[in-house]
Amino acid sequence: MKSIILYYSRSRKTAAAAKALANEISANIVEIEDLKGRSGVLNYIGSSIEAFREIKTRIKPEILDLGGYDLIYIGTPVWAGKPAPAIVTAIDKYNFQGKDVILFATLGGSGGKSTIKRMEEKIEARGGRIITSFSIRTTGKKMYEIREEIKGIVEEMDLKIYGI
Ligand SMILES: Cc1cc2nc3c(=O)[nH]c(=O)nc-3n(C[C@H](O)[C@H](O)[C@H](O)COP(=O)(O)O)c2cc1C
């Protein structure tokens, strides 16, 4: 079963998790970029509002052929209890019909469940099948700690079995 990890990351924590995951399960990995500037304090508020309202954004890659993959991981930071706009946009643009999907979120403190739930709803509405999901808290954690946590999750959830 061929696996790919898709992720968006503003401050590189989800990126660290996604890369560690790719390493552990030997999957391909694609970063989804948000072409709208998201740095700075003002953007934090604006981005939270956009995420909460599920406002779409411009992403790169705009088109992604997932045809060669059976299992797709999607990773997002939690923004205002929702997936980041780049991930909402990617779920709408890419074709998840008939795909097995594993979701993950990184978060400061709360909103992991609502974020995963919203992604589940969107993927299922597009013909994808949710296998499992997990989220990790990143506040106060160093990148290596996030990578270590991912290793633990892969073990605990036996994620390697899905890639066989
Ligand atoms: C615009 C914005 C909104 C956020 N909203 C939440 C939130 O509702 N709940 C939460 O626990 N963390 C929230 N966070 C924190 C991030 O989810 C957390 O730091 C995440 O690990 C960052 O991932 P990244 O480094 O891949 O961008 C928010 C961060 C940003 C930038």
The ligand as an SDF file (V2000), in Angstrom:
LIG
                    3D

 31 33  0  0  0  0  0  0  0  0999 V2000
   -3.9390   31.5210   13.4900 C   0  0  0  0  0  0  0  0  0  0  0  0
   -3.6960   30.5060   14.5800 C   0  0  0  0  0  0  0  0  0  0  0  0
   -4.7650   30.0210   15.3140 C   0  0  0  0  0  0  0  0  0  0  0  0
   -4.5540   29.0450   16.3000 C   0  0  0  0  0  0  0  0  0  0  0  0
   -5.6370   28.5430   16.9770 N   0  0  0  0  0  0  0  0  0  0  0  0
   -5.4380   27.5600   17.9120 C   0  0  0  0  0  0  0  0  0  0  0  0
   -6.5460   26.9620   18.5930 C   0  0  0  0  0  0  0  0  0  0  0  0
   -7.7230   27.2770   18.3780 O   0  0  0  0  0  0  0  0  0  0  0  0
   -6.2850   26.0140   19.5300 N   0  0  0  0  0  0  0  0  0  0  0  0
   -5.0070   25.6000   19.8180 C   0  0  0  0  0  0  0  0  0  0  0  0
   -4.8330   24.7330   20.6580 O   0  0  0  0  0  0  0  0  0  0  0  0
   -3.9370   26.1350   19.1830 N   0  0  0  0  0  0  0  0  0  0  0  0
   -4.1210   27.0950   18.2230 C   0  0  0  0  0  0  0  0  0  0  0  0
   -3.0400   27.6190   17.5520 N   0  0  0  0  0  0  0  0  0  0  0  0
   -1.6940   27.0690   17.8430 C   0  0  0  0  0  0  0  0  0  0  0  0
   -1.2750   26.0430   16.8000 C   0  0  0  0  0  0  0  0  0  0  0  0
   -2.3100   25.1020   16.5210 O   0  0  0  0  0  0  0  0  0  0  0  0
   -0.0710   25.2180   17.2560 C   0  0  0  0  0  0  0  0  0  0  0  0
    0.9530   26.0510   17.7040 O   0  0  0  0  0  0  0  0  0  0  0  0
    0.4330   24.3300   16.1330 C   0  0  0  0  0  0  0  0  0  0  0  0
    1.2120   23.2770   16.6420 O   0  0  0  0  0  0  0  0  0  0  0  0
    1.2420   25.1230   15.1190 C   0  0  0  0  0  0  0  0  0  0  0  0
    1.5910   24.2930   14.0490 O   0  0  0  0  0  0  0  0  0  0  0  0
    2.6050   24.7870   12.9080 P   0  0  0  0  0  0  0  0  0  0  0  0
    3.9090   25.1160   13.5860 O   0  0  0  0  0  0  0  0  0  0  0  0
    2.7430   23.6060   12.0080 O   0  0  0  0  0  0  0  0  0  0  0  0
    2.0260   25.9640   12.2050 O   0  0  0  0  0  0  0  0  0  0  0  0
   -3.2330   28.5770   16.5780 C   0  0  0  0  0  0  0  0  0  0  0  0
   -2.1560   29.1180   15.8410 C   0  0  0  0  0  0  0  0  0  0  0  0
   -2.3790   30.0620   14.8540 C   0  0  0  0  0  0  0  0  0  0  0  0
   -1.2120   30.5940   14.0670 C   0  0  0  0  0  0  0  0  0  0  0  0
  1  2  1  0
  2  3  1  0
  2 30  2  0
  3  4  2  0
  4  5  1  0
  4 28  1  0
  5  6  2  0
  6  7  1  0
  6 13  1  0
  7  8  2  0
  7  9  1  0
  9 10  1  0
 10 11  2  0
 10 12  1  0
 12 13  2  0
 13 14  1  0
 14 15  1  0
 14 28  1  0
 15 16  1  0
 16 17  1  0
 16 18  1  0
 18 19  1  0
 18 20  1  0
 20 21  1  0
 20 22  1  0
 22 23  1  0
 23 24  1  0
 24 25  2  0
 24 26  1  0
 24 27  1  0
 28 29  2  0
 29 30  1  0
 30 31  1  0
M  END
$$$$
